[in-house]
Amino acid sequence: MAGIYVNDEGTWKLPKSIWINQLGTWRVCSNVYIKSGGAWREMIKSVELDSSKQNFNLYEYVGSPAQPLSLIFNIGANKEITTVNTVPSTRPMTATTVPTAFTVGNFPSGSTVIINNNGYISGGGGYGGGGTGYNNSKVPPGQNGGNGIEKGSSNNFDCTIVNTGTIAAGGGGGGGGQYITYYGKGAEGGEGAGIPGNTRTQGGAGQYIPVRPPQSIVDPGSPSSEGGQGGDNGGDGESKTSAGGKGGKAIVSNGIEIAVSGTILGEVV
């Protein structure tokens, strides 16, 4: 067990920060190194997010450390962590989900991670579902919205969020509307809220196709068709002829401690 540990009510833990007195002023150390087995290694690391990111993995961003680490990760007020929707608009007929914006990752057992978020973390909104064809053919449902932040598959390290910014869930895409006889496919559903999405906080309205009067004996016209409303942050998309997508979660905690809540748009599970 290399490094500096403190005894917390009978349990030895890596400290989350170390303070030094410099010319009468106490300040927290940005980086702390220890000598273990004749080699110096970093034990406490303070990192600033250098630019806005998409589909972000913190563990990979700090170099995939193999040894336990106390990490303080700071996200500035002008930074965003958002989603790239990796599913094309010609997506499969089964339900798909927008990727998570921020994954903490699988840090070594015994690590501590503090995330100071002053920026904007947002899951993406799901695409709207397709309108069914004149023969009532099967179409893609509304896409599920993405999660804002989740811990990852490992739960063997401590993770704390200090949120003075915003953490948002993506909204589900609205379902597609009914088929239109002769004329063609029905109306598409609206896009869910998120980044990217209809807007940051509001789902989009579904497409509306008005009644088409008869044009001739062989063209009987068609009824109107309306796609479902996309969900707001974390909300489900409205179902129509095809199903609306499920809303994402703002935080999938899996053991994450929320020390300061700030603005959270969507559910914490």
N, C-alpha and C positions, 0 to 999 in steps of 0.2 A: 504494500500500500504506500506508494511513493507520493510525496507532496506534503502540503501543509493542511492539516485537518483540525477541526474544532470539535469539542465534545458537547453535543446538544442533548441534554437530558439523558445521558448514557449512550447516545449513538454518535459515532464519529462520522463527520460529514466534511466535504469540501466547502470552504467558505465561498459565499457568493461575491464578496468584494473584500479588498484589503485597503485600509486607509494609512497614510503616512503623514507625519507632521513636518511640513516644509516651511522653515522660517516662521514658525508660530501659527501657520494655517494648515488645518487638516484638509486633505483632498484624497479622493479615491484614486487608486492606481489603475491606469488604463490596461497595462499588461504586466503580468507577474511571471517570472521564470524561476524554476528550481533546478538543482543539480541532482540527477538521479543516475546512479551507476556510472558516474564519470561524465555524463552528457547533460547539457542544459536542454530543458524542454519547457514549453509554455504551459502554465497551469491555469492562469486567469487571463482571459482575453476580452478586450472591449473593441467592438466593431461597429462602424457606421455604414449604413447602406449607401453605396456610392451613387446609385441612380435608380430610377423606377424599374421594376422587374415584372415578368409575367411567368406564371407556372413555376413559382420560386420554391427552392429547397434550401433551407438554411444550413443543414448539415453539409451539403455539397459546397455551398457558398464559402464556408469557412475552412474548406480543405479536407473534409471527411476525416476528422481526427480519430486516431486509434486508441488514445488514452483518455481517461476521464478529464473533463474540462469544465471550468466555470466560465460561462460565456455571458457577456452583457451585450445585447444587440440593439442598436438604436436606429429607429426609422424617423427621419426628419419630416417636418410638417409639409414639405413640398414634394414628398415621395409617395408613389403609389405602387402597390403590389396587386396585380390583377391577373386575368385569365386570357389565354389564347384558346378559343374554341377549336379543338382539333378535329371535330366532326364536320365534314362538309355539308352544305345545304342539301345535297342529294344523299342524305344519310339513310341507314338501313331502316327497315320497317319495325324493328323492335326498339324499345325505349333505350335512349342513350343519355349520358350525363356529362355536363360541362366539367372539365378538370378543376381541382381545387386550386385557388390562387396561391396559398402559402402553406407549404408542408414544413413542419419543424425538422423532421427527419429522425433517423435512428442513431442518436448519440450514444457513446459507450455508457454502460451501466455505471452509476455513481456520478454522472455529470449533473450540472445545474445550468439551466438556460433561463435568462431573464430577457424578455422582449419588451422594450420601451417603444410603444407605437404612438408617434405624433402625426402619422400620415394617414393614408386611406388604403385599407385592405378590402378587396371586393371580389367575391365570386361572380362569374359571368351569368348573364341571363340566357335561358334556353331559347332555341329557335322555336317559332310557331309550327304547329302541325300542318300538313298538307291537306287541301280540300279534296274530297273523294271525287272520282271521275263519274261520268254519266252512267257507267255500268256498275257504280258503287264499288269500284276497285279499292283494295286496301292501300292506305297511304301511311307515311310516318306519323306517329303521334307527336304531341308537343315534347320538346326536349326538357330533361330535368335541369334545373339551375345548379350552379356550382357552389361549393362551400368556400367561405372566406379563409379560414385557417383550421388546420387539424394537426395533431401531434405526429402521427405516423404509427407504424406497427409496433414499435418498441415503447414500453411504458416503464423502463428501468432507470429513468432519470427524472429529475425534478424540472418542471417548466412553469414559469410564472409570466403572466401578461400584465403589464402596466399600460393601460390603454387610455391615452388622452386625445386620441384621434378618432377614427371611425373604422369599425370592422363590420362588413355587410355581407349578407347572403345573396345569391342570385335567385331570381324568380323563375318559375317554370314557364315554358312556352304555352300559349293557348292552343287548344285543339282546332283542327280544321273543320270547315262547315260541310253541309250536305251537298251531295252531287247535284248538278244541274243537267236536266235532260237535254239531249241534243247539243246544247251549247258548249259543254265542256266541264272541266273540273270545278269543284266548289271553292269557296273562299278559304284563304290560309289564316291560321291563327296568329295572334300578335306575339312579339318577342318579349321575354321576361326582363325584369329590371336587373341592373348590374353593370359592371364594366368588363367586357362590352355588354351591351344590352340596349333596350329601348331608351331608357335614361338611367341614371344612377339609382333612382329610388322608385320609379313607376314602370309598371308593365305597359306594353303597347296595346292599342285596340286591334282587334282582329279585322281582317279585310272584309268589306261588305260589297256584295254584287247584287244590284237591284233586280227586280222583276224585269224580264224581257218579254214583251208582248208577242203574240203570234205574228209571224211574218208572212206565212203562206200555209197552204194545206200540208206541205211537207216539212214546214218549220213551225212547230207548235209553240215556240217560245220556251220560257223556263221560269221557275220560281226564283225568288231571291235566295241568297246564301250568305251566311255570316260566320266568320271565324271567331274563336274564343279569345277573350281578353288574356293577355300575358300577366303573370303574377308580379306583384310588388316584391320587395326584398324578402326572400324566404317564403313567399306565398306560392300556392299551386296555380298553374294556368287553368283557365276555364275550359271545361270539356264541352265539345260540341259533338259532331258525328264521330270525330276521332278524339282520343283522350288528351287532356291537358297534361303537361309535364309537372313533376313534383318540384316544390321549392327546395333550394339548398339550405344549409345551416350556416349561421354566422361563425360559430366556433364548435368544432367537434372536439371536446375537451380531452377525453381519454386520460384524465389525470392532470390536465392543465389547471393551475390555480390562477384565478382572475383577481389580482390585487386591487386594480382600479378599472372600473367598467368603461368609463367614457361613453361614447356613442356606439351602441351595438344594434344593427338593423337586421333582425332575423333571430332565429332560435339558437340557444346554446344547449347542446346535448352532451 
